[in-house]
Amino acid sequence: MKILLLGLMYSEWTRHFVEDCLLKNGYEVWMIYRKDRQGAYKNYVKNYKEKGVHFIKLPKAVNNIPVKQENFLKKLYLHFLLLNTVRKSGNYDLINLQYVGYINLIYAAILKFLTRGKLVLSYWGSDLFRMEDKKLAFLGLFAKKADFVTFDSIDLEAKFRSQYKWASRVPAETVYFGLSILDILKEKCEKSPLADVREKWGIPKDKTVVAVGYNGIPEQQHLAVLKEIGKLNKKTKEKLFLILQMTYGDGGTKEYHEQVLAAARATGCEYSGIQNFLTDEQVAELRIITDIFINAQTTDAFSGSVSENLFTGTVLMNASWLRYQEFKDYAFKYLEFKSMSEIGTLIERVLASGFDVSGNKELVWQLRSWENCALKWKKIYQGLTRKRTGK
């Protein structure tokens, strides 16, 4: 099966999808190569090539089509040139757009007809929840051309169906990305004593580790959470060690990170502000040493970071406005707060009597391990291919 993969290619989510799902199942994967891109993109391309991914090389003129181009006809020609280059690479069984962005959705809809492939749109969290309704309405003209739509959370599917009146006419399903890190976590939890991992990260034995958010964007509301932690009494704060993970490529500005670190200092708690890139092994270790994870961001789908913390037995303190449908459909055990002012009380409660998290690990493995998720992706792909070939 020959697949053209479009969208957010320089992402760990996409990398694991390619390696742990597509290539492991024998699919022939193609991507568009933009020579002008550097940094992380270049490293991802190198990794993909080593794994056996094929790349379509674009003409020099269309490597970087300007967002603002005064000459409309010239810009239109450059887009045509890009699409024509992809068309010449041959026909595809499937075109899968991972992360439904503005221009890539238009490309995908056109390429469906140019290359005769079935079109699969895969929505991630922010491409639906953080896009203006007017823009979503316009993109719906192209989204309705899809042969199948997948979502990385039940809430995304609900948003899609409420956004588009025609949504019921397009086959759709919530199909999670597997979390490759779960395999690492499983092994580390079995082989690495917790005390050794804590010592490696410089965490005192008598401290309760509290993670605030999981990236460096302001939407994580670090400042508001840290303000509440700072209100705790001195004796309680002496028991805490704060983890501030602000490492992702879209993780906010340097100025915002400095504000967060200053707010952490002001709490009076020991803390660690992590801003360098982390390997999967290091992320796994962070999840293992975390005792409490505070999830207070403004909007979110059922993210991988939430799943990872649940898998390792961390006590999740989740904002009530983050109404994950998964929490309604499955018996996850977690604590909920309706306002920031409740955070301090919940921390004191956990310190005093703990919290039962039994069963969370098994549920996460069922929902988010590649062992289970890859089978669902394969079923969708094969179903579309049978429709295309008539077999």
RASUL-V625420 format. One line per field, one symbol per residue. phi: phi as a letter, one per 40 degrees, with the letter a starting at -180 (. if undefined). A space follows every 10 residues. Layout:
BEGIN
phi = ???
END
This chain:
BEGIN
phi = .cbcbbhccc acccdccccc bccccgccbb bcbbcccbgd dcccddcccc chccbccccd cbdacdcbbc cccccccccc ccccccdcch cbcabbccgc ccccccdccc cdccbgccbb bbcbcccbcb bcdccccccc cccccccabb bcaccccccc cccbccdccb daacbcccbd cccccccccc bbddcccccd cgcdcccccb cbgbabcdcc fdcccccccc cccdcccccb bcbbcbbccb cgccccdccc cccccccgcc abcbbccbcd cccdcccccc cbbcbbccaa cccccccccc ccgcccbbcc cccccdcccb ccbabbbcad cccdcccccc ccbgacbcgc cccccccbcc dccccccccc dccccccccg c
END
